[in-house]
Amino acid sequence: MKVRFTGSDGFERRVSQGAASLREGAEYVVLEIFAQADGANKFRIEYSDSELPALFDSRLFEVSSDEIPKGWTITRNWNGSLTLGPKEWARPEFWEAFIDHQSWAVELYAVGRSKALG
């Protein structure tokens, strides 16, 4: 799945948070979709070689390719939120372990990223 950043003008700060790191008009590969039970839908995007992939409000984008990568799964989280992404990342402790550079999580990130990129 790919999205194009349409800009953050006119949105509240909570919606546009982090958008300054994105380029208007640029296309990004969505690595994961997070639908909050009581909040906004978000796309996980890798926007920099030197930064961890981040969650951005989906209202800041238009979908440029709606093809969902093979091997993605839906996970219902403890609070009712839903995550759609690589099945390798569905473990509750995955993102914390990835941020901590635990080798198993770094390896699973590479597998899931590869699937998302096609």
N, C-alpha and C positions, 0 to 999 in steps of 0.2 A: 504494500500500500504506500502511495506517495501523496504528499500534500504540498501546497504552495502557500508560503507565508504572505498574507495579504496586508499585514501591518497592524499596529496596535493603537493608532489614533482613534480617539473617541471611546475607548474602553476604560473601565475603572482599573485602578492600580492592581487589584487582586486578579483581574483577568489578564492584564498585560505583563504581569511579573515575569522577569527574565527575558522578555521579548527583545530587549536592546541587543542581545547577543545574536539575534537572527537577522538575515538580510531580506528586506522586502522584495517580493517577487521570486525568491529562491525556492527551489523544490527540495524537499527533505523526505527521506525514507522514514516511515513510522516503524519503530522497533517494537512497540507495544501500545495498546489502548487501555486506558484506565477510566472506568465509569464509576464515579463516586455515587454512593447511595443517596447522599444528601448534598451534593454539590455538582461542580462542573465535570464535564468529560475532558480527559487529557490525552495527549499523544506524547509518547516517549520518543525523543529525537536525539540523535547524535549530531551535534552541530559544530563540534570542534575536535581536533585530534588530541588536544591537551586537556579536555574537560570530560567529566563523566556525562553520559546521556541524561537529559533532564526531561521533566514533564512540563508541557506547555498546554494552556487552555485551547481546546479544539476550535473555539470561536475565532481564533486568530488565523485560521487556515481555510483554504478550499481544497477539496479532494481532487487530485489530478489523476490518480489511478486507484480504483477501488478494489483491486485484486488483493485478496487476503492470502498471505503466504501459506503454503502447505506445511502442516506440522504445528500450526497454532492451535491453542486450546482455550476454552473459557474456564476461568476459576472464580468461584464465589468466595469472597474474603469474609472474615469473621464479622465485619460490620455491614454486610450486605452489598458492598461494592463489588464490581465485576472487573476482571482483568482478562483481556484477550491478547495473547502473545505466544511466544515460543513455549512449548510444553516443558522445555528444560528449565525455564525460569519460574515455574509454577510453585516451587517450594517456598513456604512462608519466609524462610531465612535467607533466600537467595540474594536479594539486593543488599542486605547488610553485610553478608559475606563478600560480595563483589566489591563493595566500597572498602572493605578491610583487606582487599587483595588476596583473599584466600584462594589458593590455586584451583580447587575444584570449581569454584564459582567463576573464576576468570576463564577456565576452559569451557564451561557451559555457556558463558556469555558469548564466546567466539562462535560456538555452534549455533546459538539462537540468532546472532547477528547475521551470520552467513545465510540462514534461511530467509530472514527479512530482506536482505539485499538481493536475494534471488540468485 
